[in-house]
Amino acid sequence: MTQIWMGPLQKPCLILSDFRESQDILLRRTREFDRGPFSTSAFAGVVPNHHIAMSSLDPRFKGNKELVRDLMTPKFLHEVSAPQIYAKTMALVDLWALKAELGEGRPFNARRDIFDAAIDIINAVAFGLEDDQTTIKNQAKFLSYKSGQRPAINADGTVDFPELPTLPNIAAIEAIGLHLGEQFKAPFPRLMHRIQMLISPTLAKHFTQKDKFIRDEIDKAVVRLCKDESGTRSAMDHILQREMRAAEKAGREPIFHSPRIHDELFGFLVAGHDTSSTAIAWMVKNIAEYPEVQIKLRAALRTAYSEAHAEGRQPSVVELWKISVPYLDAVLEESLRYDGPIPITLREALDDTVILGHKIPKETVVFLLSDGPDYHSPPIPIPEHARSPSSRDRRSWDPSDMHLFKPDRWLKTTENGNIVYDSQSGPMMAFGLGPRGCFGRRLAYLEIRIVLALLVWNFEFHKLSDELSSRDSYDSITKSPVRCYVSLTKVMPKERPQEGACALNTSLDIKL
Ligand code: HEM
């Protein structure tokens, strides 16, 4: 544990890099530690009425959680979210198949596509947006128009593809995401947000665009839901239906445009976009960097989805969430351990307390690391008597290989000889933990699982030069790779009739 001073007018903070003690704080010492102003205030300007911007003692917190309670149930995830994730991921597969063909397998920068695909996915899950609002499909259609032109080859052997201008709604989401990233670095985020809104007309315009986008989507959904046209197809539909039922029960008019509903919906994009996009970016890099892992994963997928493989088709969305593939979960989890998008979880002391025998004054901010000693390098030795009496978990990684990317560490052989995935294999905290741990964890796993499975099913990812595969990273909302290139060959199935990039929805009105 280390004490740091963040700057003028700030109280000293602590950094703790020890899984056992961190887990205890997050899971069991919730009366002593909570999300406090240091972490909530970064969100307070952007989504002040989302539960991510509230402490657990905030009187609004329970009501907000109640509103979104069902969105992470297996039923909702499988029936509503999974088909949206699947469709948007297949659009990415089509786009990359086209890019692989046009660029003849040369490396191209995949970061923008992954970023856009993650926005398409979370937008579809949150709002059930139509195809004309999805960037990746539009981009594939745009490229297929230009498919006669081969991209120029850069000096380093990479190729660049022309890009469509970003749609205004997506540009607003992106700009607000960047703005949020800046709030984490500001000493007084609330004040900084207000000042930036006053001095930057562009930022204010993005917020107006975002508000209009949510208002319009809600209005369209209410009309559709009142006509009972197509059931629940997004988180928004579910939240609005909940409000309709609550209003009917209370004998009042439903309030669809409450700040709480608007912010809980927008919070999906804020909390679920950059995180998943970064996780996928690292995953794609790791898959290319470790060919032996990639080969083993593809073989595991072909065995698990043997019918799809025999029939030369894509695994269906139901096959993807229903059939367990331990090695797929192991690769996914290892990539999150190795390159977690959020390496720090924040808590603040609610009262004077003690950590590892040291007195901690009330309101001390504690940074709990999930990237450092105990996760990627051997733990710092701590005498047992200094530990909190409730810290019980003694999980640890083998110190000789914890610095390596090794998915097998997540697999165990059962008594009857089956190989299973074990999520409790060792220290891991990519999603935080406890009652204030990541709300979207199940959705994130579902998303990344579908994306990883479909990408490895469809493409061979070739190993890249040292420069293109650099592991340098930068900090924004997440810890993101500086370089994320892919060099691809389509492996399976070679052709995708009907739904391919060249058979996109021709009713889209795209200005080329
Ligand atoms: C790989 C993807 C993701 C990662 C690595 C991630 C990680 C995290 C972490 C570390 C936290 C803080 C937890 C804590 O303080 O204990 C968090 C909170 C949160 N995450 Fe995620 N997240 C991901 C995806 C998502 C998605 C898809 C959503 C969609 C709704 C989401 C929604 C949230 C929310 C609402 C919170 C705040 C919870 C609260 O304040 O109680 N996350 N996430």
Residues whose N, C-alpha, C, O or C-beta is under 5 A from the ligand:
A	BS01	HEM	H51 I52 F268 A271 G272 T275 S276 A279 P341 I342 I344 T345 L346 M429 A430 F431 G432 L433 P435 R436 G437 C438 F439 G440 R441 L443 A444
